Structures are given as C-alpha cells and as structure tokens.
Amino acid sequence: MKRARRAGGRSGGTSTVFVIFGSSGNLATTRLIPAIRSLQEKGALPGRALTVGVDRSSRRGGPALDGFVRGDLEDQGTYSDLAAKVLGVAGEGSADVLLYLATKPQLFPQIVSRLSSAGLNGGGRGRTRIVVEKPFGVDLRSARLLEGRLRSSFRSGDVFRMDHFLGKQGALRMALPRSGEVGAERGWDRRSVDHVQIMADEEAGVEGRGDFYDTIGVVRDMIQNHLLQLLCLVAMERPASDDPLAWAREKARVLRGLRLPPAEGAVWGQYPGYDRVRGVKSGSRTPTFVALKISLADDRWLGVPFYVRSGRRLARTATEVVVAFKEHAAGSEGARLRPVRFSVDPPGAKGEDEYERLLLAASRGDQTLFVGAGFNELAWRAFDPLLKGLERRRMEPNAYEPGSWGPAGSDALLAADGRSWLDGRAR
C-alpha cells in the first residue's frame, strides 16, 4: 500500500470548509482541529481552509474555529443553521465541504439523515464529502443501518470511513511485505510462522473520554477496527494491484475466515477506579482490557493462532505486531522462535500526523487509506457474537493493577499453548 496519492482530483473549489460534528469533544480538539491548522500552515490545502464546529456544548478551541453552530444534533433546526453558516463562511466563491462525524457512533445514522434533509449532502457550489469516524456502528444491526443511510444520502465515492491506524507510518510500512516490495512474501504462512501477536497497550486511562468510552468498551474502541486492520495486513494475500478495491477484496477474504472465541473464552479486565472517571456510570462493567485468541480458516494460516490484546492503564504505551517465525523447518522438534516486530508507532517517527495525512487524502477524494464499504459488515459479523455474549452474560471483568500487564488470565491464555507474550518484559 502506498501513501495517499492525488486521486480523484479536486472540484475546482477555491476553499475547503471542514465541518466537525462533536467539535467540543476530545477527538476534535486534540487531533482534528490541530491537524487542519497544521495543513494550513504547511500550505498543503489550496485556497482557504475554514473550520466550522457543530455541538450542543459551548464552543471550545477559541480562534481555532472559523464558525460555530450550537444545537442538538437530533434537531433538524441545527442543520438549517449549519447550512446558513457554511454558506456564510464560504462567501461568494465555490467551496468543497468535508463533513466529519466525530460524535458517538449511535448518532451517525441520524446525522446522515438530517444532513440529507437539509440539502447538505451535495449539490452546492463544490464537492461534498463525508468522513465517518470508527467505530462504524456498535453492532451488526446499527452498522447495517448506518451503511443504508450513507448509500441513500451520499455517492459511494464521497464516503470515507476513517480508521486512523491506516494512516500511521508503522502501518504503511507493515503493508510493504504484502505488496511484495521488500521480498518478505516467501515463508509468510503456517509453514514458517508459529504464531502472531498484535498488541495495543496504553499507560493512560480514559480520562476525557469517559462518556464515549463507557458506551463503547475496549473491543469496539480498539479491536474490531484498529487491530483487526493490522491483522488483515498480516494475514491477507498479496493484492494484485495498489487499487483500493484490490486491497478490500483481500481483506474481505481474511474476515470471512475469522474464528473468534465465545465471550467466556476471552480475557476481560477493568482497572480499579475506572468507574470514578467523569462520564462513566457507577458500577460499570465496561471492560478496559481484553485478550483474545483468534484463528483463521484458510490454508495459509491453518493452525496459526493470532493473539490480540489491548488495554488501558498498562505497563507501557506501545502498539506493535510480532510475527513469531520458526527458526527451523516446519515440524522440527524444539524449534526456537525468531520474533519479527512491526512497530505501528515507531519511536522518533517523523512526518505527517496520520490525521493530517488522512484529512488531506479525503479532501482530495483519495480512498486509498480508508476502510472499504464491505469491511464494516464482515467485521461486525465476526465480533457481534463475542460482544453480545459479554453483554448477555453480564460478565464481571477481572481487576488488574494500573501499571501491570493486565489480568493474570492474559498470560494464562498463551501459557496454555506453551507460549508467552513477546512484549519485552523481564521474565
């Protein structure tokens, strides 16, 4: 997979209006608005770039916003006010509009419908595109509802499903073996690989995101999207070309072969004090840690386990993929492992922030680094039973100490297979 290229061209607009729904939230204030301003300072956006915030909360970010619409996102009047504001900040010239949904995913279908009713889904004096932040729904039913609303309201080429991991430098480098550019295709299968580990560990808690996180949990926040994309980059067959559709087809083959454990076969955890975070319900059972063993039903990876974990308040902050190669020929006894690491956030990485890279690509109509339309439903088909089982059984997550490696069951999950986490800790 190559970096986002200038595909699709521009519509000839002299300005770009970025409209951020949920503009007072953590994502908007810490990532989106700074990324837009950085692109402006670098001169990466032709003409003027203007940012309009939409939220029910009071305006935050000061002069970072060029316009603000305060209102309930479920009220059609908010969208009428927005239409007038967009016309006002754009002025007399033509303008491309990039709509960014940075709210809770439960609001996405309503926002899309109300945008359409207000005539904000295209047909103005420039091109209108919409960016949907992950997770794309909270289960299979809501994902299908969202996709239906998007199809009926926007052209397919104007819908961008954002998973910012796909814009990270480490993920871009990880994709190279799959495109055949570094000659790593040989031996990339069950004959040479003992197992794969995918880890996203964070020292921080969920402060500043409590209200959002408590309705989502660790699987919807990290596993069903971010880490599943990394799993696909490891497991997929080499695409026939750099075309986004070719990549989507190969990822779909991986998703159809996913085999996840039932809820009781996963390791669930929650750090002490989570339910005292602002926005989190008292006594919440929402997990802040999960470890899973995933298998794939295909010839390339038959019998090769993929161990996936993610958690908050852990001993380190790191996101990495470890491919554990067998030192000797397949089937030899006592074969040692040779771990090959792919750091998704390599230390000292320089260049564009992934949100800069992806916002710029979306403003140009380039779908290369975005999630394909079919990925969403296939991913939810795999993860729905796991999450429904967790919620139906009202399972209590295991407590783990802040600064640890998670619940003891996480280590036991691998130890049962004679393996251990390759996360660099002293043994």
C-alpha positions, 0 to 999 in steps of 0.5 A: 500500500502506498501513501495517499496519492492525488486521486480523484482530483479536486472540484475546482473549489477555491476553499475547503470548509471542514465541518466537525460534528462533536467539535467540543469533544476530545477527538476534535480538539486534540487531533482534528482541529490541530491537524487542519491548522497544521495543513494550513500552515504547511500550505498543503490545502489550496485556497482557504481552509475554514473550520466550522464546529457543530455541538450542543456544548459551548464552543471550545478551541477559541480562534481555532474555529472559523464558525460555530453552530450550537444545537442538538444534533437530533434537531433538524433546526441545527442543520438549517443553521449549519447550512446558513453558516457554511454558506456564510463562511464560504462567501461568494466563491465555490467551496468543497465541504468535508463533513466529519462525524466525530460524535458517538457512533449511535448518532451517525445514522441520524446525522446522515439523515438530517444532513440529507434533509437539509440539502447538505449532502451535495449539490452546492457550489463544490464537492461534498464529502463525508468522513465517518469516524470508527467505530462504524456502528456498535453492532451488526444491526446499527452498522447495517443501518448506518451503511443504508443511510450513507448509500441513500444520502451520499455517492459511494465515492464521497464516503470515507470511513476513517480508521486512523491506524491506516494512516500511521507510518508503522502501518504503511510500512507493515503493508510493504511485505504484502505488496511484495516490495521488500521480498518478505512474501516467501515463508509468510504462512503456517509453514514458517510462522508459529504464531502472531501477536498484535498488541495495543497497550496504553499507560493512560486511562480514559480520562476525557473520554469517559462518556464515549468510552463507557458506551463503547468498551475496549473491543469496539474502541480498539479491536474490531477496527484498529487491530483487526486492520493490522491483522488483515495486513498480516494475514491477507494475500498479496493484492494484485494491484495498489487499487483500493478495491484490490486491497478490500477484496483481500481483506474481505477474504481474511474476515470471512475466515475469522474464528473468534472465541465465545465471550467466556473464552476471552480475557476481560479486565477493568482497572480499579477506579475506572468507574470514578472517571467523569462520564462513566456510570457507577458500577460499570462493567465496561471492560478496559482490557481484553485478550483474545485468541483468534484463528483463521480458516484458510490454508495459509494460516491453518493452525496459526493462532493470532493473539490480540490484546489491548488495554488501558492503564498498562505497563507501557504505551506501545502498539506493535505486531510480532510475527513469531517465525520458526527458526527451523523447518516446519515440524522440527522438534524444539524449534526456537522462535525468531520474533519479527516486530512491526512497530505501528508507532515507531519511536522518533517517527517523523512526518505527517500526523496520520490525521493530517495525512488522512484529512488531506487524502479525503479532501482530495477524494483519495480512498486509498487509506480508508476502510472499504464499504464491505469491511464494516459488515464482515467485521461486525459479523465476526465480533457481534457474537463475542460482544453480545455474549459479554453483554448477555452474560453480564460478565464481571471483568477481572481487576488488574493493577494500573501499571501491570500487564493486565489480568493474570488470565492474559498470560494464562491464555498463551501459557496454555499453548506453551507460549508467552507474550513477546512484549519485552518484559523481564521474565 
